[in-house]
Structures are given as structure tokens and as C-alpha cells.
């Protein structure tokens, strides 16, 4: 298991971690298997996408329609914070990915990157666990 630490800004911070995960896979020397990528926390998500500004903007718009940051959530009343929307988005997108490895390389599409999305209302130090599993 390898830990990647990432400082985020919150409020829809998209961070491409593909190169970091690729290096972990190469360093593992595992030729066939799966890379499990998991972000600790319930206000962030892991996904794959084409990491470019147009799509990032489109996703922000969709997420904001789905669970607006400024809406009232029961979570706010219970805990006194204002990140209910972040919890909802994280639960929908998910916090983990399983990516196949063949010939010592991640199997990703040409325009597919591994992306951390931080939905929280404030900056955070995020921990991402990468576990390379031999098949």
C-alpha cells in the first residue's frame, strides 16, 4: 500500500493524479493485476475522465444542479457545518477505482485520467491509498 497526500482547495477542486498512480504501479514491478485507488473521506471522490477545462466546467455545472452547495441539508442542522452537498456528491460518484494492469501498465483510454475531486467547503489535506494487487 502506498499513500499519496494531496493538498486541495475544496469547492470542486479537480486534481489529476494519473502520473502518481502510474509511478506506483511501475515501482511495484507487478505486471498483471489491479490498482485499487481510494480516497479517505466522505466529501471527495475518485473518478476517471478526460482532464480538461471544458469538461471540468461541465461537470461543475451538473454537480451544482444535482446538489447545490448553497442549499439547506439536514446534515447542516445535525453537525453545524455546511458540506452536505459534498457528502451527497461523494456518495454518488464514489471514493474508489479499480484499474486493470497489463504488462506493468495501467489500462486507461487515450484521454482517460485518474482524477480526485474535492467537493468540501474548505481546503483539506487528502490521503489517497493506492494498492497494487497481483493477479
Helices and strands as residue ranges (DSSP letters): E 2-8, E 13-16, H 18-28, E 33-39, E 44-49, H 53-66, H 74-79, H 84-93, E 96-102, E 105-106, E 113-118, E 124-134
